[in-house]
Amino acid sequence: MSYIDTINEQTRPRSGSAQNTGCFAHVVGWGVEVPEKVLTNFDLEEMVDTSDEWIRERTGISERRIAEDRDSTFTLALRAARKALSQANVSPRDLGLIIVATSTPVYLFPSTACMIQDKLGATQAGAFDLLAACTGFIYGLGMAAAQIRTGMIEHALVIGAETLSRIVDWSDRSTCVLFGDGAGAFVLSASDDPGGIIDYVLHSDGSGGDYLVVSSGVKQTWNGEPRRQSLTMNGQEVYRFASRVMSQGTQEVLGMAGLKVDDIDLIIPHQANIRIIKSAARGLKLPMDRFYVNIDRYGNTSAASIPLAIADAVEDGRLKPNDKIVLVAFGAGLTWGALVMDWAVEPTPRSHLREALRESWYILASIRSLLRRLWRVIEAIFWRHDKSKHLESGRSDDEDQE
Ligand code: ACO
């Protein structure tokens, strides 16, 4: 082995491997949420110079969901999270980590994850937003699984949530037909039982960042000029990149896990374009029925696309307990990643009492949040009062601390 090969071997990402540890990260519950409003290709024909036939042939999309004004990435994510916690029968106060993978956070800060933490009453959880575009959910699962495997936390909530309709340029036919809104959440828990998330690979190549850009977040330049907010994309370059990395990523993660494509029951690809999924199938020499596709119903929902596809696959009976699955995605950044896992989720049977207790907890969480805000106001009044007393007596805060 050459020096370069040795270095490559040593630096090859191994963070995903669960095979040498005694603690495993299992998905124990999931929940999804999509807005009610459906925007069909025929609706888009009224808005831009396009046709249902062109969109279906070139992308596989028939319709997508669009968030109403009252909804946001936060509200969709919160509803998905509550469903996932309920199905997993995990209490929010037992969560050690909340990750929200999103490119459309409500604010740059506070993070949407912190807003979720507050509303759930997840008093023990660290919380942050993760931006890896459409690969975000796989990045989030990888981060959470790593925390669980090292024994740092016992339970994690990973959410992929987007309101892409808010950043799409609705006059640009080459992008506006592609995207939709939605959210999906997974609860992960530690277990001694082998399985769960087996391996993952995460990659990035910032040299291709220009292909997919939203110059959002900071709305103005330093001299007050408004910045363009909408998404711009070099569709053909993204298409070429995606067609290559979807099969490469799958093969790489399978190699790490010591598995072959034939060991995999179902591949859940990021739902961006049916032709990209077909090209991945050709690259892996697999028939299309080994891939799950629901792009026709939702379009590209970025970080929400994989959890939405998993929920539909379970609903359709395509994904069954103890199936081995690969999740694979690509996105802006450029980023890409793949993850292989045992789908061993046995939903907890519903109990009215447990649901009622859970609802009461959320009410208590809202009251707790209100009281904490109130306490901050009271604390600030005392602090100001103390400060003015110190100023009158001519002492500085530093002197006071000494
Ligand atoms: N309706 C009708 N015609 C259209 C439309 C439309 N909605 N959009 C583009 N066209 C036209 C173009 O103007 C062009 O016309 P011309 O030949 O007269 O110039 C023609 O159709 C062909 O355009 P192409 O760009 O070559 O079409 P292509 O087959 O490449 O499909 C598409 C475009 C669907 C965008 C494809 O390139 C694609 O899917 N790329 C990947 C996009 C993607 O996956 N993005 C991921 C985003 S992930 C994230 O992180 C957010």
Boltz pocket constraint, residues with backbone or C-beta under 6 A from the ligand:
constraints:
  - pocket:
      binder: B
      contacts: [[A, 49], [A, 50], [A, 51], [A, 54], [A, 55], [A, 58], [A, 59], [A, 132], [A, 133], [A, 134], [A, 135], [A, 173], [A, 174], [A, 175], [A, 177], [A, 212], [A, 233], [A, 234], [A, 235], [A, 236], [A, 238], [A, 239], [A, 242], [A, 272], [A, 273], [A, 300], [A, 302], [A, 330], [A, 331], [A, 332]]
      max_distance: 6.0
